Amino acid sequence: TYYSALSEPDKPGSQVSMDRFMCSQLAALALKGMPAVYFHSLTATTNYLEGIERTGANRTINRRKWHEREINDFLHDQESHQRKIFFRYRDALQRRGRLKVFHPNASQEILDLGPKAFVVKRTSLNQKRRIFCIHNFSDRRLSLEAAPFNMTAARRDLLTEQKVTAEQGRLVLEPYQVLWLEG
């Protein structure tokens, strides 16, 4: 599964695994168009090795069939990575749906700020709102010039509702951090 491919080996519930995976998914949500969400990504399904053993077919690895009871169990388990991913993903989808800059026909511009950063600038159809979707695709802190984001003052991260400021003209992102900054 995509979740297992991006997880640390034998640590699917680690914070790094979850952050790396969500960074990849939020990058897709930042792009122009209507997002398609794979159910096994929404539920952070790990490789279904038991299924391969049962069927003998390698493709069964990503074809787990959840039972309602299992879904309810992980959604109520405060520590499960499935719950954490599900609610982070759901929250991002809901926020995206409320923002006019993510209209399927709203413009997008990809900003080249180096190999570790993936930055998408989205602008509403009426040109009145902008959001910078900034992704750190590395396992290290990433320091970017704040000028491309017009960071003369604090900006609101629309994913977390927290204020983000530039320090000495630099915007710093933690490993695999994603910001949706009003611009």
Secondary structure in CASP SS format (residue, H / E / C, confidence):
PFRMAT SS
TARGET T0000
AUTHOR 0000-0000-0000
METHOD secondary structure of the structure
MODEL  1
T C 1.00
Y H 1.00
Y H 1.00
S H 1.00
A H 1.00
L H 1.00
S C 1.00
E E 1.00
P C 1.00
D C 1.00
K E 1.00
P C 1.00
G C 1.00
S C 1.00
Q H 1.00
V H 1.00
S H 1.00
M H 1.00
D H 1.00
R H 1.00
F H 1.00
M H 1.00
C H 1.00
S H 1.00
Q H 1.00
L H 1.00
A H 1.00
A H 1.00
L H 1.00
A H 1.00
L C 1.00
K C 1.00
G C 1.00
M C 1.00
P C 1.00
A C 1.00
V C 1.00
Y C 1.00
F H 1.00
H H 1.00
S H 1.00
L H 1.00
T C 1.00
A C 1.00
T C 1.00
T C 1.00
N C 1.00
Y C 1.00
L H 1.00
E H 1.00
G H 1.00
I H 1.00
E H 1.00
R H 1.00
T H 1.00
G C 1.00
A C 1.00
N H 1.00
R H 1.00
T H 1.00
I H 1.00
N H 1.00
R C 1.00
R C 1.00
K C 1.00
W C 1.00
H C 1.00
E H 1.00
R H 1.00
E H 1.00
I H 1.00
N H 1.00
D H 1.00
F H 1.00
L H 1.00
H H 1.00
D C 1.00
Q C 1.00
E C 1.00
S C 1.00
H H 1.00
Q H 1.00
R H 1.00
K H 1.00
I H 1.00
F H 1.00
F H 1.00
R H 1.00
Y H 1.00
R H 1.00
D H 1.00
A H 1.00
L H 1.00
Q H 1.00
R H 1.00
R H 1.00
G H 1.00
R H 1.00
L C 1.00
K H 1.00
V H 1.00
F H 1.00
H C 1.00
P C 1.00
N C 1.00
A C 1.00
S E 1.00
Q E 1.00
E E 1.00
I E 1.00
L E 1.00
D C 1.00
L C 1.00
G C 1.00
P C 1.00
K C 1.00
A E 1.00
F E 1.00
V E 1.00
V E 1.00
K E 1.00
R E 1.00
T E 1.00
S C 1.00
L C 1.00
N C 1.00
Q C 1.00
K C 1.00
R C 1.00
R E 1.00
I E 1.00
F E 1.00
C E 1.00
I E 1.00
H E 1.00
N E 1.00
F C 1.00
S C 1.00
D C 1.00
R C 1.00
R C 1.00
L E 1.00
S E 1.00
L E 1.00
E E 1.00
A C 1.00
A H 1.00
P H 1.00
F H 1.00
N C 1.00
M C 1.00
T C 1.00
A C 1.00
A C 1.00
R E 1.00
R E 1.00
D E 1.00
L C 1.00
L C 1.00
T C 1.00
E C 1.00
Q C 1.00
K E 1.00
V E 1.00
T C 1.00
A C 1.00
E E 1.00
Q C 1.00
G C 1.00
R E 1.00
L E 1.00
V E 1.00
L E 1.00
E C 1.00
P C 1.00
Y C 1.00
Q C 1.00
V E 1.00
L E 1.00
W E 1.00
L E 1.00
E E 1.00
G C 1.00
END
